[in-house]
Amino acid sequence: MHNNDSNFPDILNQLCLLIMVIWGCNVHAAPLLTEREQAFLAANPRVVLGVGESFEPFVIKNLDGTYSGYDIQIARLISKHTGLEIDFEMGTWKEIQERAKRREVDGLLTAIFNEERAAHFVPSFPYFSTTSLIVVKKGNPEEITDSSDIEGKKVAMQRGNVLFEGVLNAITNNVDIVYFDHIHEIISAVASGHADLCILDETTPYIAKKTGLEDYIEVAFAVGKPENIHILIRKDQPELQSIINKGLSLIKEEQLLEIRNQWFSLPEKSINWPFLIKIVLSMTALLGIVLYWSYTLKVARGRAEAALAELEKKDRELEAANRILSQLSITDPLTHLYNREKLNKVLDQELNRASRYGTPFGVIMADVDHFKKVNDEYGHPVGDSVLIEIAHILQANTRSVDIVGRWGGEEFLIISPQIGHSELTSMAEKLRALIEQHTFPTAESQTASFGITIYLPDDSAEQMITRADQALYLSKGKGRNQVQAVLTDSTRSPTL
């Protein structure tokens, strides 16, 4: 009897919470935390939840390092109702899931709960329901109108996204999957024709608008059944699960709807009143002419308007094509990094800046070791995948001001403004180690050699590239998988 009596307050609190959930009693009041939950909160006032880098608009990392988005507003309401402080850490979705399994973070935002994840996590109440959408290139050139049309197509897929993979597996296994880490890359692949389709959800309008590709993609159809989105919490913290659930249960339905509309509704386009007034005045004048000059002029005007509309349509199509071509002209088609033409322009800009203001900068040249052997042993498709993986490593682990591009073949070039020799060496060493530690899908392990140099007074682009190339050959000659530097130009004459 003693044990039952001591548990009675906990049971009463849980019963009250259940009644609040059933009757929708979402009031702004302190949640009914049990003694065990209060003890957990006192010992753990702050928890960290992990999220994928491209889960917009659920979570958006701003330029100042703060976070915003749908999930952030939900988390703030949970904090308000429970007193639990929630912080966030961002990484690629595959990486952040592994960190959560190792309990380096306390859980995952924006996740579905399935049998595989049940080994490591418990779910919160669902706080969002999403429907999967088949997204294709504008105009649907492959005529993908239902699930049967997906057979044999090239599908862009986010690496580690079990929701979208589950939807695809339920349709067919006979597809060519191209994996990317970021949702932005998936939409770009479809817009540029590098993939026939991708699977997304209600986030599509937001991401398409952010990437400037809303005019180049369209939704073909919805697929599968709606899936619930949860916060996944580490399995060894049941009190954290119940605290978060209580915080969710106290959020009003109208609040959830307001937040959802804020992040998942298309923005309304403003009316161009001057243009509209011009159209009205023109139509009025034309109407007067038509009434005066008879039916013959009506027909002529109709033909002229049709020709003008067709011309405007062609102009829009040409403008859209030019935008895509302009982007493609500076982009390497395999890795989606900048190409050599763009790198040369950036290098000239940095040389002019350094010459005028004396600002330091450096370049890193990287070359994949024994790449011919990869192509010979595994084939060129595997070689291409190795280059794509290395491109992702370089892009993801350099600074936002650094320019990363494919110099040619298996060579990459990084232009780093505002940096000295020691910092540039540390960056190159970090990249070298990340490539060496990375597990490639088929080729398994791979290394790269690095050559670096920094700007010297009166340098030219050719001189800097030559020194970086010399440093790269030093790395190759000394056994590969290392960083070497050439910091002086042996071709220059001594100053008199």
C-alpha positions in Angstrom: 0.0 0.0 0.0 2.9 2.4 0.7 4.3 2.0 -2.8 0.9 2.6 -4.4 0.3 5.7 -2.2 3.7 7.2 -3.2 2.9 6.8 -6.9 -0.6 8.3 -6.7 0.5 11.9 -7.4 2.4 10.8 -10.5 -0.7 8.8 -11.7 -3.0 11.8 -11.0 -0.7 14.2 -12.9 -0.6 11.9 -15.9 -4.4 11.4 -15.8 -4.9 15.2 -15.8 -2.5 15.6 -18.8 -4.4 12.9 -20.7 -7.7 14.7 -20.0 -6.2 18.0 -21.3 -5.0 16.3 -24.5 -8.4 14.6 -25.1 -10.4 17.8 -24.6 -7.9 20.1 -26.4 -7.4 22.1 -23.2 -4.3 24.0 -24.6 -4.1 26.7 -21.9 -1.1 28.8 -21.1 -0.4 27.3 -17.7 2.5 25.5 -16.0 2.5 21.9 -17.1 1.8 19.2 -14.5 5.3 17.8 -14.2 5.8 14.8 -11.9 8.4 14.8 -9.2 10.6 12.6 -11.4 10.2 15.0 -14.3 11.0 18.0 -12.1 14.1 16.2 -10.8 15.2 15.5 -14.4 14.6 19.1 -15.4 16.7 20.4 -12.4 19.5 18.1 -13.3 19.2 18.7 -17.1 17.9 22.2 -17.7 19.3 22.3 -21.2 19.0 19.7 -24.0 20.4 19.7 -27.5 18.4 18.5 -30.5 20.1 17.7 -33.9 18.7 18.7 -37.3 19.8 18.2 -40.9 21.5 21.1 -42.7 18.8 21.3 -45.4 15.6 20.9 -43.5 14.1 24.2 -44.4 11.8 25.7 -43.4 11.6 23.4 -40.4 15.0 24.7 -39.2 17.0 27.6 -40.8 20.4 28.6 -39.7 20.8 32.4 -40.1 24.0 34.2 -41.1 24.4 35.4 -37.5 24.4 31.8 -36.2 20.9 31.9 -34.7 18.1 29.6 -35.8 14.6 30.2 -37.1 11.8 28.2 -38.7 8.8 26.1 -38.0 10.5 23.7 -35.5 12.2 26.5 -33.7 8.9 28.2 -33.0 7.5 24.9 -31.7 10.5 24.3 -29.5 10.2 27.8 -28.1 6.6 27.1 -27.1 7.7 23.8 -25.5 10.3 25.8 -23.5 7.7 28.4 -22.5 5.3 25.8 -21.2 7.8 23.5 -19.4 10.9 25.6 -18.6 13.1 23.2 -20.6 15.9 25.0 -22.5 16.3 23.6 -26.0 19.4 24.2 -28.1 20.2 22.9 -31.6 23.1 21.5 -33.5 23.1 21.2 -37.3 24.9 18.8 -39.7 24.3 16.6 -42.7 21.2 14.4 -42.0 23.3 11.2 -42.1 25.9 12.6 -39.8 23.5 14.1 -37.2 21.6 10.8 -37.0 24.8 8.9 -36.2 25.7 11.5 -33.5 22.2 11.1 -32.0 22.6 7.3 -31.9 25.9 7.8 -30.1 24.0 10.2 -27.7 26.2 13.2 -28.5 22.9 15.0 -28.9 19.7 14.4 -27.0 17.4 13.7 -30.0 16.4 14.6 -33.5 14.0 17.3 -34.9 11.8 16.7 -38.0 12.0 12.9 -38.1 9.6 10.0 -38.7 9.5 7.1 -36.3 10.0 3.6 -37.6 11.2 0.2 -36.5 14.9 0.8 -37.2 14.9 4.1 -35.2 13.0 2.4 -32.3 16.3 0.7 -31.3 17.7 4.1 -30.3 14.9 6.6 -29.9 11.3 7.1 -28.5 9.0 9.5 -30.3 7.2 12.6 -29.1 3.6 13.3 -29.9 3.3 14.1 -33.7 3.4 17.8 -34.2 3.3 17.9 -38.1 1.9 15.7 -40.8 3.4 15.8 -44.3 2.5 14.4 -47.7 5.2 13.3 -50.2 5.2 14.9 -53.6 6.8 13.9 -56.9 8.7 16.9 -58.2 9.7 17.1 -61.9 11.2 19.7 -64.3 8.8 22.4 -65.5 6.6 21.2 -68.3 7.1 17.5 -67.2 9.2 16.5 -70.2 9.3 12.9 -69.1 5.5 12.8 -68.8 5.6 11.4 -65.2 1.9 11.5 -64.2 1.5 8.5 -61.9 3.6 6.0 -59.9 4.0 3.6 -62.9 5.9 6.3 -64.8 8.7 6.3 -62.3 10.0 2.9 -63.4 13.5 3.2 -64.9 13.9 6.9 -64.2 16.8 8.8 -62.6 15.7 9.9 -59.1 17.5 12.6 -57.0 17.5 11.5 -53.3 18.7 13.0 -50.0 21.2 10.7 -48.3 19.8 9.2 -45.1 16.2 10.4 -45.6 14.2 7.3 -44.7 10.9 8.9 -45.3 11.6 9.6 -49.0 13.4 6.3 -49.5 10.5 4.5 -48.0 8.1 6.2 -50.4 10.3 5.3 -53.3 10.8 1.7 -52.2 7.0 1.3 -51.9 6.7 2.2 -55.6 9.6 0.5 -57.4 13.2 -0.7 -57.0 13.9 -0.3 -60.7 15.3 3.3 -60.7 18.7 5.0 -60.9 19.2 6.8 -57.6 21.6 9.8 -57.4 22.3 10.7 -53.8 22.9 14.3 -52.4 23.4 15.6 -48.9 21.3 18.8 -49.4 17.7 19.4 -50.5 18.9 22.4 -52.6 21.1 20.0 -54.6 18.1 17.7 -55.3 15.9 20.5 -56.7 18.8 21.8 -58.8 19.4 18.4 -60.2 15.8 18.1 -61.4 15.7 21.7 -62.7 18.9 21.2 -64.7 17.9 17.8 -66.1 20.5 15.8 -64.2 17.6 13.9 -62.6 14.2 13.1 -63.9 12.4 13.6 -60.6 12.8 13.8 -56.8 10.5 13.2 -53.8 9.9 16.1 -51.5 6.9 17.4 -49.5 5.1 20.6 -48.5 8.5 22.3 -48.1 8.9 22.3 -51.9 7.5 25.9 -52.6 9.7 27.4 -49.9 12.9 25.7 -51.0 12.2 26.3 -54.7 11.7 30.0 -54.1 14.8 30.3 -51.9 17.0 28.6 -54.6 15.4 30.8 -57.4 14.1 27.7 -59.2 10.4 28.1 -58.7 9.9 28.7 -62.4 11.9 25.5 -63.4 10.2 22.8 -61.4 6.6 21.7 -60.8 4.7 19.1 -58.6 3.5 16.1 -60.7 1.4 14.4 -58.1 1.2 13.4 -54.5 2.2 9.9 -53.5 1.9 7.6 -50.5 0.0 8.3 -47.3 0.6 11.3 -45.0 3.4 10.7 -42.5 3.6 12.1 -39.0 6.7 14.1 -37.9 8.0 13.7 -34.4 10.8 14.8 -32.1 12.9 11.7 -31.5 14.3 11.5 -28.0 17.2 9.3 -26.8 15.7 6.1 -25.4 17.4 6.3 -22.0 15.6 9.6 -21.0 11.9 8.7 -20.7 11.4 11.8 -18.5 12.6 14.0 -21.4 10.0 12.4 -23.7 7.2 13.0 -21.2 8.3 16.7 -20.6 8.4 17.4 -24.3 5.0 15.7 -24.8 3.5 17.8 -22.1 4.9 21.0 -23.7 3.5 19.9 -27.1 0.0 19.2 -25.6 -0.2 22.7 -24.3 0.2 24.3 -27.7 -3.1 25.5 -29.1 -4.4 24.3 -32.4 -4.7 27.8 -33.7 -1.1 28.4 -32.8 0.0 25.4 -34.8 -2.1 26.5 -37.8 -0.7 30.0 -37.6 2.9 28.8 -37.5 2.3 26.3 -40.3 0.8 29.0 -42.6 3.7 31.2 -41.8 6.3 28.7 -43.1 4.4 26.6 -45.6 2.2 29.0 -47.5 3.2 30.6 -50.8 3.7 34.3 -50.4 1.1 36.4 -52.1 2.3 38.4 -55.1 1.6 42.1 -55.0 -0.4 43.7 -57.8 1.5 45.9 -60.2 -1.0 48.8 -60.2 0.8 51.0 -62.8 1.0 48.1 -65.2 -2.6 47.2 -64.5 -3.8 50.8 -65.1 -1.9 50.9 -68.4 -3.5 47.7 -69.5 -7.0 49.0 -68.6 -6.4 52.3 -70.4 -5.0 50.5 -73.5 -8.0 48.1 -73.6 -10.4 51.1 -73.3 -8.7 52.9 -76.2 -8.7 49.7 -78.3 -12.3 49.2 -77.5 -13.1 52.6 -78.8 -11.2 52.0 -82.0 -12.9 48.7 -82.5 -16.4 50.3 -82.1 -15.4 53.0 -84.6 -13.5 51.0 -87.2 -15.8 48.0 -87.4 -15.4 44.2 -87.2 -12.4 44.2 -89.6 -10.2 46.1 -87.1 -11.4 43.8 -84.3 -9.9 40.8 -86.1 -6.7 42.6 -86.8 -6.3 43.6 -83.2 -7.0 40.1 -82.1 -4.2 38.8 -84.3 -1.8 41.4 -83.1 -2.5 40.6 -79.5 -2.0 36.9 -80.1 1.3 37.6 -81.8 2.4 39.9 -78.9 1.4 37.3 -76.3 3.4 34.7 -78.2 6.4 37.0 -78.4 6.2 37.7 -74.7 6.0 34.0 -74.0 9.1 33.4 -76.1 10.9 36.2 -74.4 10.1 34.6 -71.0 11.3 31.2 -72.1 14.5 32.8 -73.5 15.1 34.7 -70.3 14.6 31.5 -68.3 17.0 29.5 -70.5 19.6 32.3 -70.3 19.5 32.2 -66.5 20.1 28.4 -66.5 22.8 28.7 -69.1 24.5 31.5 -67.2 24.7 29.3 -64.1 25.8 26.3 -66.1 28.5 28.3 -67.8 30.4 28.7 -64.5 29.5 25.3 -63.0 31.2 22.0 -63.3 28.4 19.6 -64.5 29.7 16.6 -62.4 30.5 18.1 -59.0 28.4 21.3 -59.2 31.4 23.3 -58.0 32.7 26.3 -59.9 34.6 25.4 -63.1 38.0 26.6 -64.2 36.7 29.6 -66.1 35.0 30.9 -62.9 38.1 30.1 -60.8 40.3 32.2 -63.1 38.0 35.2 -62.8 37.9 34.9 -59.0 41.7 34.6 -58.9 42.1 37.8 -61.0 39.7 39.6 -58.6 41.7 38.5 -55.5 45.0 39.5 -57.2 43.6 43.0 -57.9 42.3 43.3 -54.3 45.7 42.1 -52.8 47.7 44.5 -55.1 45.5 47.5 -54.2 44.9 47.0 -50.5 47.7 44.6 -49.5 45.3 42.0 -48.2 46.7 38.4 -47.9 45.2 35.4 -49.6 46.3 31.9 -50.7 45.4 29.0 -52.9 45.2 25.3 -52.3 45.6 22.8 -55.1 44.4 19.2 -54.4 44.8 16.2 -56.5 43.1 12.7 -55.9 45.8 10.1 -55.4 45.9 7.1 -57.8 42.7 8.2 -59.4 43.4 6.3 -62.6 43.6 3.2 -60.6 40.0 3.9 -59.3 38.7 4.3 -62.8 40.6 1.2 -64.0 39.5 -1.1 -61.2 35.9 0.1 -60.5 34.9 2.0 -63.7 34.3 5.6 -64.5 30.9 5.8 -62.7 32.6 4.9 -59.5 35.4 7.4 -60.3 32.7 10.1 -60.8 31.1 9.3 -57.5 34.5 9.6 -55.7 35.0 13.1 -57.3 31.5 14.1 -56.2 32.1 12.9 -52.6 35.4 14.8 -52.4 33.8 17.9 -53.8 31.2 17.7 -51.0 33.9 17.3 -48.4 35.9 20.3 -49.7 32.7 22.5 -50.0 31.4 21.6 -46.6 34.6 22.1 -44.6 35.9 25.4 -46.0 34.9 28.9 -44.9 31.9 30.7 -46.5 34.3 33.2 -48.1 36.4 30.5 -49.7 35.8 29.7 -53.4 36.0 25.9 -54.2 36.1 24.7 -57.8 37.2 21.8 -60.0 40.4 22.8 -61.8 40.2 19.8 -64.1 40.2 16.0 -64.1 40.8 14.9 -60.5 42.3 18.3 -59.5 40.5 20.9 -57.3 41.4 24.5 -56.5 40.5 26.5 -53.4 40.9 30.3 -53.3 41.1 31.6 -49.7 40.9 35.4 -49.1 42.2 37.0 -45.9 44.4 34.1 -44.8 48.1 33.6 -43.9 50.5 30.6 -44.4 49.8 28.9 -41.1 46.0 29.1 -41.4 46.1 28.0 -45.0 48.3 25.0 -44.0 45.9 24.1 -41.2 42.9 24.2 -43.6 44.7 22.0 -46.1 45.7 19.5 -43.4 42.1 19.4 -42.1 40.8 18.6 -45.6 43.4 16.0 -46.3 42.5 14.2 -43.0 38.8 14.3 -43.7 39.3 12.7 -47.2 41.6 10.1 -45.7 39.0 9.2 -43.0 36.0 9.3 -45.3 34.4 6.0 -46.4 33.5 6.1 -50.1 30.5 4.0 -51.2 32.4 1.7 -53.5 36.0 2.6 -53.6 36.1 2.6 -49.8 39.2 4.6 -48.8 40.8 7.4 -50.8 43.5 10.0 -50.3 44.5 13.3 -51.9 47.7 15.3 -52.1 47.7 19.1 -51.4 49.9 22.0 -52.6 49.6 25.5 -51.2 51.0 28.9 -51.8 50.3 32.5 -50.7 50.2 35.8 -52.5 53.5 37.6 -53.1 53.8 41.2 -54.1 53.3 41.8 -57.8 52.2 38.2 -58.3 50.3 37.0 -61.4 47.7 34.3 -61.6 50.1 32.2 -63.6 52.8 32.5 -61.0 50.5 31.5 -58.1 49.1 28.5 -59.9 52.6 27.5 -60.9 53.8 27.6 -57.3 50.7 25.7 -56.1 51.3 23.1 -58.8 55.0 22.8 -57.8 53.9 22.2 -54.2 51.5 19.6 -55.3 54.2 17.7 -57.2 56.3 17.9 -54.0 53.5 16.2 -52.1 53.2 13.5 -54.8 57.0 13.0 -54.8 57.2 12.6 -51.1 54.7 9.8 -51.0 51.3 11.5 -51.5 48.5 12.1 -48.9 50.3 15.1 -47.5 50.5 18.9 -47.7 53.4 20.8 -49.1 54.0 24.5 -49.6 56.0 26.6 -52.1 56.1 30.2 -50.8 58.8 31.8 -53.0 59.0 32.2 -56.8 62.3 30.9 -58.1 61.7 32.5 -61.6 61.9 36.0 -60.2 65.1 38.0 -60.6 66.7 39.4 -57.3 65.8 43.0 -56.5 68.7 45.4 -57.3 
